[in-house]
Amino acid sequence: MSHHSLQAVAPPLPMTNAAPLKRRRRVTPARLGVYAFLFSAALFFLLPLYVMIITSFKPMPEIRSGNVFALPAMATLDPWRQAWGAVSQGFWNSVAIAVPSTVIPILLGAINGYALSFWRPRGANVLFGVLLAGAFIPVQVMIYPLVWMMARAGVFGSLPAIVLVHVIFGMPLMTLLFRNYYASVPHELFQAARIDGGGFWRIFLQVMLPMSLPIVVVAAIMQVTGVWNDYILGLVFAGRENLPMTVQLNNVINTTTGTRLYNVNMAATILTAAVPLAIYFISGRWFVRGIAAGAVKG
Amino acid sequence: MLARRLVKLSPHVALLPMALTVLLAYVGGALWTLRTSFTAARTFPSDKFIGVAQYVRLFDNERWLLSLHNLAVYGALFIIACMVLGFLLAVFIDQNVKGEGVLRTVFLYPYAMSFIATGLVWQWLLAPGSGIEGALRQMGFAGFSFDWIVHQDLVVYTVVIATVWQASGLVMALMLAGLRGIDPEIYKAARLDGIPAWRTYLQIVLPMLGPSVATVFLLLTTAVVKLYDAVVAMTQGGPGIASEVPAKFIMDHLFLRSNIGLASAGAVTLLVPVLALLAPYAYARSRRARAGGAHA
């Protein structure tokens, strides 16, 4: 990660001669092939987004008779109004779930990472190893015991329940991000703070946390996206009143009987995907940084 | 005195939530499920142990066997397609092309979308008559047929298409990061030796990307085992039970069919490939940690 910026210069194209400074590329067949491939790939990736957007602006008769790739002849906003009516409750539910499910895991992840990197209590690394392994285990293995425990505690099917579950399943990644981040902080800094008489919490709050902004941003991007896109946990734990947007969207589209309103469906799908997509487009490289940091487990 | 003791205790107190999560949710949950898989539990947990009867029942169950079969076919195709497409995209982007930033954004944006949204878009695109099929027929290819999503033997491939679209950008991003870490001199040396570009990439660069490939493989494999949302959104396991997958089998038996015992046996079975994959990874990690000292 750290030497990434030093490698910003891409390796030269193998099939052109390496004139070191000013090199002007001739248009070779190979060069054309590269662009042809990238262009067709881009079409494949953009096609669903394009179809989603244009479908959401078409009136139903046009969808029934027309071509799925054709631009709307008579664009209308009605599908969007209907779609917002259908999933707006889910949107606010998702907001209510996502805020505590982001703040708490980040805070716990930071504390965990800090304790693991600098204090290293006995057994903590073994615990952390098991936690990381847990990230790979399908949730189906843990889901019913959690339902059972929460039902006994009387919190099953509520906002606290879904938040707690997101805390549990978000912990591996959040802890990993902060542990690796603090591992790159010079140990002397910590030693100096210790000699100055700083205790566990004081060093955390006054020294470590203020310099953690970059990793907090990365962690927030990852966690908000993950929580917003979650379906299975919200379906099981949130309860009828708090169903997140993904669950509501799927219910609206897949369990509604009668004629399918494809335009409304696509508008609702865009609305549901809008938050993570906005985060992705705005955060740009930070999103990629998060993926890379999360992917390098350990 | 007291203050010093408090300082010593603080790290332990701070790690208490993590310890509880690991011991209660992860380890406790897994052990609970393991235990339940040996009982006759249906709607509620039970203390009636029946040995491996649930596993026998499970592997007699046509739906479970079909789910496993689907997962194998899906998994192989999904991993291979994601790897090949992701690697090609990374290599082609790495050729000093114009608009690199735009291309990267385009290839990765589906990864920001949920499997639910992904499944629903592709359900619409692949709907026979009205989606791609209808469009191409209108364009004059009257005989064109692309109805895989309602076809028992082909529906699995539609799930592959949708999820590869969603996830191959991730492979591209990780491979590209790996490529950027490779010494440019290598390309120069290979060119001087007259080795064609494709062979340089396949035989020299790809092996150097070993760690990236391993990481990607691990991520994709866990995604395969967890496959649930995309199927629910796209096909609901249909037509019939043609696109059922193990994760969905377990969820259905836990929450719709009140058969916790059978579902737990399924969950434990699903755990086996994950652990088999994690073990060598954890082993390599601990060896590296021992070789590299405490800071690994």
Interface residues (C-beta under 8 A of the other chain):
Chain A: H3 H4 Q7 A8 V9 A10 P11 P12 L13 P14 M15 A18 A30 V34 Y35 F37 L38 A41 A42 F44 F45 L46 L47 P48 L49 V51 M52 T55 I63 R64 G66 N67 V68 F69 A70 L108 I111 N112 Y114 A115 L116 W119 R120 P121 A124 L127 F128 G129 V130 L131 A133 G134 F136 I137 P138 V139 Q140 V141 M142 I143 Y144 P145 L146 W148 M149 V167 I168 M171 T175 A183 G199 F200 W201 T225 W228 N229 D230 Y231 I232 V236 T246 L249 N250 I253 N254 Y262 N265 M266 T269 T272 A273 P276 L277 I279 Y280 F281 G284 F287 V288 I291 A292 A295 V296 K297 G298
Chain B: A3 L6 V7 S10 P11 H12 A14 L15 P17 M18 A19 T21 V22 L24 A25 Y26 V27 G28 G29 A30 W32 T33 T36 P45 L85 L88 L89 F92 I93 D94 Q95 N96 V97 L103 R104 T105 V106 F107 L108 Y109 P110 Y111 A112 M113 S114 F115 I116 A117 L120 V121 W122 W124 L125 S130 G131 I132 G134 A135 Q138 M139 W165 G169 L170 A173 L174 A177 L179 R180 G181 I182 P184 I186 Y187 K188 A190 R191 A197 T200 T215 V216 L218 L219 T222 V225 K226 Y228 D229 V232 A233 Q236 A247 I250 M251 L254 F255 I260 A263 S264 G266 A267 V268 L270 L271 V274 L277 L278 A282 R285 H295
